[in-house]
Amino acid sequence: MSKHEKTLRRERKKTDRARRSLIRNPQSAIRNGAAALAAAAVIAAGTSAYADPVRYDNPADAGHFDWAVPATTTWLDMTLAAGDQPGAAFGATTFGHTPISGGADVGGAPGLTELEVINGYQMIGLASGTVIPSGLGWNYYSYAYAGSTFPEGVPLYLGVRFNGPAWQYGWIGVERISGSELDAFAWGYETTPGVAIPAGIPEPGSLALLAFGALAVAGRRRA
């Protein structure tokens, strides 16, 4: 099994655990995940909070979009699924990855696409659930130093914004596969400008599951 497949499996396991918890004890699951359920209920109701987040998963086998191509700048368009990625087209919603000696250069153009960074030049490795923007600075280019910001085989997230000045916020889930090469296992963004998004949200199937659980318990209480 490849590292990419292991990453996707870990994400699926998190969703499966949430599903089993809801089935066994929905009231307890809601108490333990009140914030997530509130967000899910708001999404289901079509109001504010996380207004309309979009997520694309990068398949491990057929249809995989290879973001880590040695000696070539490869562009990831935040608004497209893996199978629709042109790879070579730069635009206002794209982020380029160029493996180079000592790091990976990711960015676009000032005012169009920017990464949330720490210490000015080093990309921030965000944990799942970190809200973007998180209050760090923004830069349209930065570097990932092998073994420091991104240990090999550890799934982390890049906080991004694009389409300035009406900024939209998003994330790119990445793993360092070897040397300075980062490959993406998923990416997502908030379609409403100015609205924050947690890294990794929405998880595959989890928001619909949580919203269903909230509605089920609400119905039980009314009864």
Residue pairs with C-beta under 8 A, 6 or more apart in sequence:
1 9
2 60
3 153
3 175
3 177
4 58
4 60
4 64
4 175
4 177
4 183
4 185
5 60
7 155
7 173
7 175
7 185
8 57
8 60
8 185
10 155
11 185
11 186
11 200
11 203
11 204
12 204
14 203
14 206
15 203
15 204
15 205
15 206
15 209
18 29
18 33
18 206
18 209
18 210
19 209
21 28
21 29
21 32
22 29
22 209
22 210
22 213
26 213
26 216
26 217
27 217
29 213
30 37
30 213
30 214
30 217
33 210
36 206
36 210
37 210
37 211
37 213
37 214
38 49
39 49
39 50
39 207
40 207
40 208
40 210
40 211
40 214
41 210
41 211
41 214
41 215
42 48
42 49
42 50
43 49
43 50
43 51
43 52
43 53
43 202
43 207
43 211
44 208
44 211
44 214
44 215
48 195
50 190
50 195
50 196
50 197
50 198
50 201
50 202
51 190
51 191
51 192
51 195
52 190
52 191
52 192
53 188
53 189
53 190
53 191
53 197
53 201
53 202
54 79
54 188
54 189
54 190
54 191
55 186
55 187
55 188
55 201
55 202
55 203
55 204
56 80
56 81
56 82
56 186
56 187
56 188
57 82
57 185
57 186
57 204
58 64
58 65
58 82
58 183
58 184
58 185
58 186
58 187
59 82
63 82
63 83
64 82
65 76
65 82
65 83
65 85
65 87
65 184
66 74
66 183
67 74
67 76
67 97
67 174
67 182
67 183
67 184
68 74
68 97
68 99
68 177
68 181
68 182
68 183
69 97
69 99
70 99
70 181
71 99
72 98
73 96
73 97
73 98
74 87
74 88
74 96
74 97
74 98
75 85
75 86
75 87
75 88
75 89
75 90
75 91
75 94
75 95
75 96
75 97
76 85
76 94
76 95
76 96
76 97
76 172
76 184
76 187
77 84
77 85
77 86
77 89
77 91
77 93
77 94
78 93
78 94
78 95
78 160
78 162
78 170
78 172
78 187
78 189
79 93
79 189
80 86
90 96
90 108
92 108
92 112
92 113
92 162
92 163
93 113
93 162
93 163
94 108
94 113
95 106
95 107
95 108
95 113
95 115
95 158
95 160
95 162
95 172
96 105
96 106
96 107
96 108
97 104
97 105
97 106
97 182
98 104
98 105
98 106
99 179
99 180
99 181
100 180
101 180
102 143
102 145
102 146
102 180
103 143
103 144
103 145
103 146
103 180
104 123
104 143
104 144
104 180
104 181
104 182
105 141
105 142
105 143
106 115
106 123
106 141
106 142
106 144
106 158
106 182
107 113
107 114
107 115
107 139
107 140
107 141
107 142
108 114
108 140
108 162
109 140
110 140
111 140
111 164
111 165
112 140
112 162
112 163
112 164
113 140
113 160
113 161
113 162
114 138
114 139
114 140
114 160
114 161
114 162
114 164
115 123
115 124
115 138
115 139
115 140
115 141
115 142
115 158
115 159
115 160
116 124
116 126
116 132
116 133
116 134
116 136
116 137
116 138
116 158
116 159
116 160
116 161
117 123
117 124
117 136
117 137
117 138
117 139
117 142
118 124
118 136
118 137
120 137
120 139
120 142
121 139
121 142
121 143
122 142
122 143
122 144
122 145
122 148
122 149
123 142
123 143
123 144
123 149
123 150
123 158
124 134
124 136
124 149
124 158
124 159
125 149
125 150
125 154
125 156
125 157
125 158
126 132
126 134
126 156
126 157
126 158
126 159
126 171
126 199
127 156
127 157
127 199
128 155
128 157
128 198
128 199
128 200
129 198
129 199
129 200
129 201
130 157
130 159
130 198
130 199
131 196
131 197
131 198
131 199
132 159
132 160
132 161
132 169
132 170
132 171
132 196
132 197
132 198
132 199
133 159
133 161
133 169
133 196
134 159
136 159
138 161
144 150
144 176
144 180
144 182
145 180
146 152
146 176
146 179
146 180
149 156
150 156
150 174
150 175
150 176
150 182
151 176
152 175
152 176
152 177
152 178
153 175
153 176
153 177
154 175
154 176
155 173
155 174
155 175
155 185
156 173
156 174
156 175
157 171
157 172
157 173
157 174
157 199
157 200
158 171
158 172
158 174
159 169
159 170
159 171
159 199
160 169
160 170
160 171
160 172
160 189
161 167
161 168
161 169
161 170
162 168
162 170
162 189
163 193
166 193
166 194
167 193
167 194
168 189
168 190
168 191
168 192
168 193
168 194
169 189
169 190
169 195
169 196
169 197
170 187
170 188
170 189
170 190
170 197
171 187
171 188
171 189
171 197
171 199
171 200
172 184
172 186
172 187
173 184
173 185
173 186
173 187
173 199
173 200
174 182
174 183
174 184
174 185
175 182
175 183
175 185
176 182
177 183
186 200
188 197
188 200
188 201
188 202
189 197
190 196
190 197
201 207
